[in-house]
Amino acid sequence: MGNWHSFWERAIVATSATMGVEWIHVQTRYGNLLRGLIQPGAHWLDIGCGRQLIPDWALPAAEQTQIVSRAAQIVGIDFDKAILDHPHLHHRVIASGYGLPFQSESFDLITANMVIEHIDDPAQLLSEVKRCLKPGGVFAFVTPNLDYYLTRIAAVVPQDLKNQIVWILERREADDVFPTHYKLNQPADIQQAATLSGFQIERLELVNSKGAFARLGPVGVAEVLLRWVLQRENFAKYRSNVMCQLRKPLGIT
């Protein structure tokens, strides 16, 4: 079985290279975003942090350590007790993003990695994020794009079936798959919510990720063709993920 997977992985990489398809996972893209955002001495809050910033296969642990070493303080917040296993946090808080238990203007940077899709009340979350950011502070997140075909399917699939599919494709246990609402997962919705919340949009980009079907052999190779299509600007709306960077204006409390 291992040789079978290895053969098709090599075939996917070779096909991608031949077609000029970027075969970069969105978690690697997010790691690169963080690398540019973390300033020396920053106070950083990661919402819905789970047990890690980024999977080690997307960004090596040594590189993650180097990135986080720039920050003076890293605080993680989550309902999931997996937060207790997180290797990079200075403080671990089990609480909700709808009522952040921090003083106003506590952080230079607030991040959320694949969390926004689980938010049922975006206005309340953004209000709390804005309150806790210092003037000029940044809220950065990556989340699925609702207009991507797999996200559209996931939005209507029953949770039990979704858990099984995620296990097949990603080897994630049911305990690591949380209910989704997709209320802030399209650029227009993000733009509207950011404006109403008083944020400035610095980056709002639709990006591709590595394919979801690498474990399914020839299906994974066929998926390279879809990624090639989605690299065309005419089809950018249907890319797999949204990367966003919002800034709290200076002089705003």
Order of alpha helices (4+ residues) and beta strands (2+ residues): alpha-alpha-beta-alpha-beta-beta-beta-alpha-beta-alpha-alpha-alpha-beta-alpha-beta
